[in-house]
């Protein structure tokens, strides 16, 4: 009896050592999976640039997340199933048929605590350092299990394709912008990121998705020089204008024939009268077209990112915007694009901004109709949609499906809009109140 009991005890403890080793391997696989999937690739890249070989290997193996996860899960399931089988065999020898239930209970607790929760908790709190540490061994595991994982991958993709799901291997690259935007929004909501910093970074990220037509100055607001005007009138107009560059038109405003820089104009006029001792009457024969430079036209569907690159390449700051039929729609400057990133840029020559949002006594906000929805959202931290319209007035007209009259009130998107001013068919003033 004692001999049999001793043999059973010996067999039980002999099996306990492999089970313990398998639990350690299970913890390694579980922690590695969490560390490598939770680690920030940006932080790993920064560590790799500083010479960390582990971070470099971690970046390499996380390039193909599908193969990585497949290899880690394969190893994890192998050791877990093997450990449970050994435990069931040992407990059955000692306790008989009840050993199956006891082995299930004991292994569930051991795997849950020591092979899942504990390693994953550590890995998620030290993801970058843990990923750098385990990258070497895991890369070896990935290489060993590569044939099996490749077969499993084909089987999984085939099964997903039956349900209309297709795997995009570059999806993590396309999601970088959303990840950054989400982190900024979360940081702002928690008070870590200032609103101005969030708006600047998001503004820079949006340049590739926004178009010239969204921020251009509409043609109805463009100040132009009539080529047929008297030279004295042209000079006076340039002196009175807050703008440095002015388009020149001939016969009709749609016919832009050139662009005049105020400095070039004044220099040419000064030379025309013969310097400081010259005769001002010589200006009567001055021709504005001799000073004007060729106009630069861009299509309204150009992205802001592409347009900014073109401005820098051509060393110019001013472009006229046309539609698909070549009709003038507006103008855009490099400053307009920069303002989408850093906010409103003003200097001592700018007129007072008439698109500021002022709060009235009743708690509503007085807004110019021509103010862009994006500027209003940035100013008040609202989220009015700008998919169907660029300006606040355009949003009201789109939602109302009519051109409202003064005094009409509309409610949509969680706000109350009251039309306070209108010129011809343009809404020039609105009073907005959050509902």
Secondary structure, 3 states (H helix, E strand, C coil): CHHHHHHHHHHHHHHHHHHHHHHHHHHHHHHHHHHHHHCCHHHHHHHHHCCCHHHHHHHHHCCCHHHHHHHHHHHHHHHHHHHHHHHHHHHHHHHHHHHHHHHHHHHHHHHHHHHHHHHHHHHHHCHHHHHHHHHHHHHHHHHHCHHHHHHHHHHHHHHHHHCCCCCCCCHHHHCHHHHHHHHHHHHHHCCCCCHHHHHHHHHHHHCCCCEHHHHCEEHHHCCEEECCCCHHHHHHHHHHCCCCEEEEECCCCCCEEEEEEHHHHHHHHHHHCCCCCCCHHHHHHCCHHHCCECCCEEECCCEHHHHHHHHHHHCCCEEEEECCCCCEEEEEEHHHHHHHHHCCCCCCCCCCCCCCCEECCCCCEEEECCCEHHHHHHHHCCCCCCCCCCEHHHHHHHHHCCCCCCCCEEEECCEEEEEEEEECCEEEEEEEEEC
